[in-house]
Amino acid sequence: MAETVVLYETDDKVSVITLNRPDKLNAISPELMQQLLDAFARADEEPATSVVLLRANGRSFCAGYDIGAGPVSPEWRSDPIKAHKHLAAQLDFEMAPWNLKKPVIASVQGHVMGGGCELVMLCDLTIAADNASFGEPEIRFSSVGPAIVMPAIIGYKKARELLYFGDAIDAATARELGMVNRVVPLAELRAASLAWAKRLALVSPEALYATKLAINRGADAAGFTNRIHIGLDVVAPLYATKTEFGARFREIVAAEGVPAAVRWRAAQFKE
């Protein structure tokens, strides 16, 4: 029987979804992907709730995709078509909060990295603990996330800097850039995020649904969803391309594990 890595409960008019893989910093595994998709679908159809709160147990919200869970050179990296198919499933997963009828509030702490950072940007609202760190470091390993959503959230200049270098920013900076709505002390995050969700639930479900739909339709009229899919079309072949840094990264992963490989590459970017 599969381990439960995503928890679901309701609190008043709020569907609370909790990532529950704290020993792995809630890294996105196939099991977590499927269970989170199931939880989102359940929340969207829950008749008693009108708001969804996405949070995580442990010291970090999400460290990104669990690249250490499978083979170092997975079969889907063998050609661009297979890579595109694999990444398309990840993109559908990350777009789930955007596509829900109900607004989704992300409550984050610690690492908010890679696919976890993209997932949070595709939520409607974000409240962060003061220790949260946001970033997409994949480019350092010759990879790019499936949802290049950051430019639409914070603007091209800063998004280029963060996506080109793979640097991380703290919660205060993320708020200044418009990636985060609120920042609170870590000890207050759980209570503050639930209180915020319950305050939003005071609005009628019909009004929330209509407002989210109007915003999303406007974004799509301006090409939002299309630009996300175009990004996937462009970056997917990169995953089937052998690069010097990508090959070395995977060699270190195989020999010493993912943390060692990340430390090796991060050390080269220190200023």
N, C-alpha and C positions, 0 to 999 in steps of 0.2 A: 504494500500500500504506500502511495506517494506521501512524502513528508509534507506537512502543512506549513508552507512558507509565506502564505498570505492569509491574514485573519480578517473576518468580516463581522461587524456588529452594528446595531443602530442605537443612537442616543437621541431621544426625542425625535426631531425631524431631520437628523443628520445620519447618513450612512458613513460609518467609519471603517476605512480600509487600512490595514497595517501590514507593512512588509515585515516579515518575521524570519529573517536569515541573518541575525546580528553577527554570528561568528564569521561570516563572509562579507561583512559590511553591506549586506543586502545586495550583493552583486547579482546581476540579472542572469539567472540560469533558465533553461527551457521550462522547468517546473514553475519557477516564479512568474515567467511570462504568461504561461497558460492560466495559472491560478489568479493572477492579477486581472487578466482579461475577463475571466469568469466573474470575479468580484465586481468589476466595473459594470458588466452586463446586469448582474443582480441588483446593484445599486440603482442603475438607470430605470429598472422596472419596479423598484420597491415603492409600493403605493403610499407608505407612511412617511417617506422622506422627500425632501426637495433639494438638499445640498449633499455633496460628497466631500469627505475629508480624507485625504491621502497622507499617511504618516508612516514612520518606520521605527521599529524597536532597535535598541543598541546605540552605539556612539556615532553612527553615520547613517544618513538617509539612503544613499546608494553609491557604490564605487564604480558603477558602470557595468558593462557586460562581463560575465565571468569567463575570461579568456583562458583561465587555467583549468577549466572543468573538462575540456575535451582534448583531442590531439593537437599538437603544436601546429601542424600543417593540415587542417581539416580538408576533406575532399572537395568541399564547395569552393575552395580557393583555386581549384585547378583550371577554371576558365571563367570569362566574364559573365556568361549567361547563368551559370550556377551561382556565382557571387551575387548577381542581381536578384535572383530568386530568393536567396537566403536573406539578403538585406531588405527586400521588400516586406518580408514577414516582420522584421524588426521595426520597419517604418510604420506598418499597420498597428503594431503594438504601441509605439510611442504616440501615435495620433489618437489613441483611444480617448484620452481626456478631452481633447478638442472636439471629438465627434459625439460625446455624450450629450444628452438633452439637458441634463442638470449641470450646474456649475461645479467645478472641482477645485477645492482649495488644497494646495500642497503645503505641508508642514515639514520643514527640513532642518537637519542638524548635521554637523560634521561634514564628511565628504559628500558632495553632490557633483559627481563626475561623469563624463562620457555620456552614455545612454541615459543615466539618471538625471543629468543636467538637462538633456533634451526633453525628457519626459516632463520635468518640472516646468520648463518654459512653455510646454503645450497645455499645462493646466491653466485654469482661468485666473487664479490668484495664488500668491505665494507668501507665506509667513516663514521667516527664517530665524533660527537661533543665532546669537552673536558669534558663535564659533563655526558657522557654516562656511564652507569653501567651495566655490563653483568653478568648473573648468572642463574643457574638452581637450585632453592631452594626446588624443589618438594620432595627430599628425606627426608627432615625434617618432611614432612607430610605423610610419607610412600608411596609416589608415585615416579615414574620415568617418564621422558619424553618419547614419542613414538619413537623419533629419537636420538639414542645415537651416535651422529656424532662427539662430541667433541674430542674423542681420535684421530680421523683421521685428525683433524685440528691442534691440539696443542701438540699431543703426550700423551703417557699413564700416565706418572708420574703426570703432572700438571692436566690432565683431571680427574684422580682418586681423587686428592685432592679436586677439585672444585665440582665433582659429589658426592663424599662421604660426604663432609661437607655441601654442598649447599651454599658455600660462593660466594660472588660477587667480581668482579674485576673492576677497573676503565678502562677508554679508553686507557690510556698510557700503562698499563699492558697488555691489550688485544692486542695492537699493537706489543709489545715485544714478545708475545706468537704466533703471526701470525694469530690471530683471526680477526684482523682489518688491513686494508692496510694503511689508513691515518687517522690522527686526526687533527681537525681544531677547532678554537673557535666557540662556539655555534652560535654567531651572524653571522658567515660566512658559516654555514653549508648548508643552502638552495642554495646559489649562487655557492658555491664551488662544491657541488655534481652535480648540473646541468651542470656546466662548465666541470667537469670531464667526465660526460656522453656524452656531445657533443664532447669532444676530442676523446673519444673512437669511436664515430659514424663517425669520419673521416676515419676510416678503412673500407674497403669494406665489405658489409654484408656477402659475400661469404667467405671471409677470417675469419671473426669472427665466422661464423657458423662452418667452418671446424676445427678451432682451439679448440672451445669449445667441439665439438664432439670428437676430438682426445683425449683431456684431460679426458673427461667423459668415453670414451671407455677404456682408459688406467686404470682409477680408477676402473671401473667395472671388468676388467681383473684381477685386484689385489683383487677383492672381495668386493668392496666398498658397492654396493647396497645390496649384500647378507648379509653383516655384519649388515647393518641397519635393515633388516627384521628379522635376527636372534635375535637381541636385542629386537625387539617388541615381538617375540615369548616368550622370557624369562620373560620380565617384565609384560606382560599383566595379568598373574594370580595374581600378587601382588595387583592389583586394586580390586580383589574380596576377598582379605585376610583382616581380621579384625586385626588391630594392636592397641596397647595401645595408641601410639601417634596419629595415624590416627583417631581413634575414638574420642579422646579428641579434636583434631583439628576441626572435623566436629561438635562437640557439641558447641564449641565456635562460629563457623560460624553461626550455627542456632540461637544462643542466642544473639550474639553481632555483627555479620557480619565478612566478610573476613579480613578487615584490623586489627581488634582486634585479630583474630586468628593468623595472620602472626606476629604481634607484640609479642604475647605471646611466640611463638616458637623462634623468632629471638633473644629475650632477653636471652634465655638460651645458645646461642652460642657466646655471646660477650666474647672477651678475655680480 
